């Protein structure tokens, strides 16, 4: 088997499951459950097949440069969550808390401000942070911070993103029909954000 695309993705998923409790505890410090300014939506753990696709993309991007191997090290969103904020002040506070709770700094994660993007994607702040669970190798997680009103619109258009990303109709059908495990899709916090105009 190919380590980078057939073995490592499965190991990374196991590592993500083992780190989930620590990640959730840290998120609770960022956005306490009783604070109505935030809603946390936990995404499913990325599937091994999708991780392998990303690894292949990185390998093509690096033109087979073995000094960049393994490509699995570039995957930073096996654990992923979205924080929806009611306003700009809440966005600022969420980012500030993420930086503190996850000790975000050079060499220990990254923050990408995409609020002013002109690309075909919703404006947001993208943060990759390191989760260090007891008895586990550290794993990179992705936190996306949105204004709730922008996230609402982004969700309406997500199906089109999946269509653009698909390599074939068969791949699109397979991904759409694959069931997600209930524990992987549950929201950390139940209430949905209010969207202006609804």
C-alpha positions in Angstrom: 0.0 0.0 0.0 1.0 3.6 -0.5 1.7 5.0 3.0 0.8 8.6 2.1 -2.6 7.8 0.6 -3.7 4.4 1.8 -2.3 4.1 5.4 -1.7 7.5 6.8 -5.2 8.9 6.2 -6.7 6.1 8.3 -4.2 6.7 11.1 -5.0 10.4 11.0 -8.7 9.7 11.3 -8.1 7.5 14.4 -5.9 10.2 15.8 -8.7 12.8 15.2 -11.2 10.6 17.0 -8.8 10.2 20.0 -8.3 14.0 20.2 -11.9 15.0 19.8 -12.7 15.3 23.6 -9.7 17.6 24.1 -10.7 19.7 21.1 -14.2 20.1 22.3 -13.1 21.1 25.8 -10.9 23.8 24.3 -13.7 25.0 22.1 -15.9 25.3 25.2 -13.4 27.8 26.6 -13.5 29.8 23.4 -17.3 29.9 23.1 -19.0 29.0 26.4 -22.3 27.3 25.9 -24.3 30.0 27.7 -22.9 32.7 25.5 -25.6 33.4 22.8 -23.2 35.4 20.6 -21.6 32.2 19.3 -22.8 28.9 17.7 -20.3 26.1 17.2 -20.9 23.7 14.4 -18.7 20.6 14.4 -18.0 19.1 11.1 -17.5 15.4 10.6 -14.0 14.0 10.8 -12.7 14.2 7.2 -12.9 10.8 5.5 -9.8 8.9 4.6 -10.7 9.0 0.9 -11.0 12.8 0.9 -7.7 13.0 2.9 -6.0 10.9 0.1 -7.4 13.2 -2.6 -5.9 16.2 -0.8 -2.6 14.4 -0.3 -2.5 13.7 -4.0 -3.2 17.3 -4.8 -0.3 18.4 -2.5 2.0 15.8 -4.2 1.1 17.1 -7.7 1.7 20.7 -6.4 5.1 19.7 -5.1 5.9 17.9 -8.4 7.0 14.7 -6.7 9.7 16.5 -4.5 10.5 13.9 -1.9 11.8 16.5 0.5 8.1 17.5 0.9 7.0 14.0 1.6 4.8 12.9 3.3 2.0 15.1 1.9 -0.2 14.0 4.8 1.6 16.6 6.9 -0.1 19.4 4.9 -3.6 18.2 5.8 -4.8 20.5 8.5 -8.5 20.0 8.6 -9.3 16.4 9.7 -10.8 17.9 12.8 -12.9 20.9 11.8 -15.4 23.3 13.3 -17.2 26.5 12.3 -17.9 29.2 14.8 -20.8 31.5 13.8 -20.8 34.9 15.4 -23.7 37.4 15.7 -21.6 40.4 14.9 -18.1 41.8 14.3 -17.4 42.2 18.0 -18.1 38.5 18.5 -15.8 37.6 15.6 -13.0 39.6 17.2 -13.6 38.0 20.6 -13.8 34.5 19.2 -10.5 34.9 17.3 -8.8 36.5 20.4 -9.9 33.5 22.5 -8.8 30.9 19.9 -5.3 32.6 19.8 -5.1 32.3 23.6 -6.7 28.9 24.2 -4.8 27.1 21.4 -1.5 29.1 21.9 -1.6 30.2 18.3 1.8 31.6 17.2 4.5 31.1 14.6 5.3 27.3 14.4 2.1 26.4 16.3 -0.7 27.0 13.9 -1.7 29.8 11.6 -4.4 32.4 11.1 -5.6 33.5 7.6 -7.8 36.5 7.4 -10.0 36.0 4.4 -12.6 38.7 5.3 -11.5 40.8 2.3 -11.4 38.0 -0.2 -12.3 38.7 -3.8 -12.2 35.0 -4.7 -15.2 32.7 -5.2 -15.5 31.9 -1.5 -17.3 33.3 1.5 -15.4 35.8 3.7 -14.2 34.3 6.9 -11.2 33.9 9.2 -9.5 30.5 8.8 -7.4 29.2 11.7 -5.3 26.1 11.9 -4.5 25.2 15.5 -2.7 22.4 17.2 -4.7 20.0 19.5 -2.6 18.2 22.1 -4.6 15.4 23.7 -3.1 13.3 26.4 -1.3 10.2 25.0 -1.8 11.3 21.4 0.4 12.8 18.8 -0.5 16.5 18.3 -2.9 17.0 15.4 -3.8 20.1 13.4 -7.5 21.2 13.5 -9.3 23.8 11.4 -11.5 26.5 12.9 -13.5 28.8 10.6 -14.9 31.9 12.1 -17.9 33.5 10.2 -20.4 36.2 10.7 -23.7 34.2 11.1 -25.3 36.0 8.2 -22.5 35.1 5.8 -22.4 31.5 6.9 -26.1 31.2 6.3 -25.6 32.3 2.6 -22.5 30.1 2.3 -24.5 27.1 3.4 -27.1 27.8 0.7 -24.3 27.6 -1.9 -22.3 24.7 -0.6 -23.8 22.1 -3.0 -22.3 24.1 -5.9 -18.9 23.9 -4.3 -19.2 20.2 -4.0 -20.1 19.9 -7.7 -17.1 22.1 -8.7 -14.8 20.0 -6.5 -15.9 16.6 -7.7 -13.6 14.8 -10.1 -16.5 12.9 -11.7 -20.2 12.4 -11.5 -19.6 9.0 -9.8 -17.4 10.7 -7.1 -20.1 13.3 -6.5 -22.8 10.7 -6.1 -20.5 8.6 -3.8 -19.8 11.5 -1.5 -23.4 12.7 -1.4 -24.7 9.2 -0.5 -22.0 8.3 2.1 -23.7 8.4 5.6 -22.0 10.4 8.3 -21.8 9.0 11.8 -24.1 10.8 14.3 -21.4 11.5 16.8 -19.3 13.2 14.1 -22.0 15.6 12.9 -23.6 16.7 16.1 -23.4 20.4 16.9 -21.4 21.3 20.0 -24.0 24.0 20.7 -27.6 23.6 19.6 -29.1 27.0 18.9 -28.9 28.3 15.4 -27.8 31.9 14.9 -30.4 34.4 14.0 -30.1 35.7 10.5 -31.1 39.2 9.6 -34.2 39.3 7.4 -35.6 35.9 8.5 
